[in-house]
Amino acid sequence: MESFSLLFHGFAVLMTWKILGLMLVGLVLGIFVGVLPGLGGPNGVAILLPLTFSMDPTSAIVMLSCIYWGALFGGAITSILFNIPGEAWSVATTFDGYPMAQKGQAAEALTAAFTSSFVGSLVAVLLITFLAPSIASFALRFGPPEFFAVYLLTFCSFVGLGREDKHKTVISMALGLLIAGIGMDTVSGTLRMTFGSSDLLRGINFLVAVIGLFGISEIMLTMEERLALKGHAAAISPRVVLKVWMEMPRYWATLLRSSAIGCWLGITPGGAIAASFMGYNLAKRFSKNPETFGTGRIEGVFAPETAAHASGTAALLPMLALGIPGSGTAAILLGGLMVWGLNPGPLLFVEHKDFVWGLIASMYLGNVVGLVIVLATVPLFAAVLRVPFSAIAPMIVVSCAVGAFAIQNAMFDIWLMLVFGAVGYVFKKIGIPLAPFTLALVLGSRAEDAFRLSMIGSGGSMGVFWSNWLVGTITTLAFVLLFWSVIEKIISGAGQLFKPAKASA
């Protein structure tokens, strides 16, 4: 009951014209931030953070968090319409969202993405509201071994549960891990694979690679295959929205499972990227028709969007309760809290109740308003598909170039984008999946750092990954998923072996 009273107090703090106006502005800005390839939620929040220094902490955090919610919604738009992930966690959404748009179901795909995003965020906010104290104490158990175990679980689930050829998945992932090692080693400070180039000192930015792999390569394939130069028309109406909403209960298990995965990886933190890939792969694994994934299944949109948004929202819990940011955006918001004179931690919930519960209330209201805004503007986004491809392609290329350049204001990133565009084109031609490559590229350096810190702390003993029940459970589960196909065959063979023989006539 105390949580309810505090939440109502948070809504009372929130209900002023000033804060509501800032919330609306933040959501609109966030949607545009999410749509623009390469900018993304963390960069958008970082760029706009100085604008909030003159505001009171509650107004500032509400505006910045709403920019984040808007970016979460907006990241699905370019992923579905143009196969260009607006956000890193939107890569998995392209697998079925873009084929749906190609089949003339852009409205259904967008509605599914927005609605499942809302569901994932709502579950995470409910978790924050009612389970904050116990989850905060649980998060303190995570050190480098636990972090590495989570990353290992993500990699192993992708190899073990994926339906692509295992050797191609491993090759793609290995190449991604190799490229993730370029730049300065954060543990020892030595340079690796920079080849004397100062531009490679900072490594390969994931978003630059994603823009090239998914955006530029798609343009190249379209030009080569001489596809129709007109976009796919999409009939948008309230009936389409209601149709998708009525279809959602059929996938309650997928929504629930993806929400749980997202909340877990947001709190631990594994991140929205890992959550989206894991949510998609598990939905594919447990589907009655897994072979139809990648051809335009609406379940393939529900799963990654729900997991990603649950993770992105849940990541704020350890930031508020412990001062441990669960995502890049949470880290930026953590810096903002310190600028405003607030110290994250358990005392924040006691000494600054107005701030904390005003923020939690804004999560509820911000997601509801954000859902209404994006659903109301779906016709605007889907109408882009009616523009002839010969006209829209140059704008896509320019948008990709602007997005790549804006990340670090470096011309070198535009050249990298073009190189990765060629790599993506070759991968698609020879049948190597892009998803394992991008997953390894973004999580590779984090997994390496966690592994090496674990080895340093344990004196080189691999037993550290079974040193307690938490890390041991996660590590063991990772290996079970890695060899799941083999385990399935053994179980199936054992079942056939012990199956009673039919009685002879």
Secondary structure, DSSP 4 states (H G I P E B T S, - for coil): -HHHHHHHHHHHHH-SHHHHHHHHHHHHHHHHHHHSTTTHHHHHHHHHGGGGTTS-HHHHHHHHHHHHHHHHHHHHHHHHHHS--SSGGGHHHHHHHHHHHHTT-HHHHHHHHHHHHHHHHHHHHHHHHHHHHHHHHHHTT--HHHHHHHHHHHHHHHHHH--S-HHHHHHHHHHHHHHHT-EE-TTT--EES-TT-GGGTT---HHHHHIIIIIIHHHHHHHHHT--SBPPP----HHHHHHHHHHGGGGHHHHHHHHHHHHHHHHTT--HHHHHHHHHHHHHHH-S-GGGTTS--THHHHHHHHHHHHHHHHTHHHHHHHS--SSHHHHHHHHHHHHTT---STTHHHH-HHHHHHHHHHHHHHHHHHHHHHHHTHHHHHGGGGSBHHHHHHHHHHHHHHHHHHHHT-HHHHHHHHHHHHHHHHHHHHT--SHHHHHHHHHHHHHHHHHHHHHHHHTS-GGGGGSSHHHHHHHHHHHHHHTHHHHHHHHHHHHHHTSPPPPP-
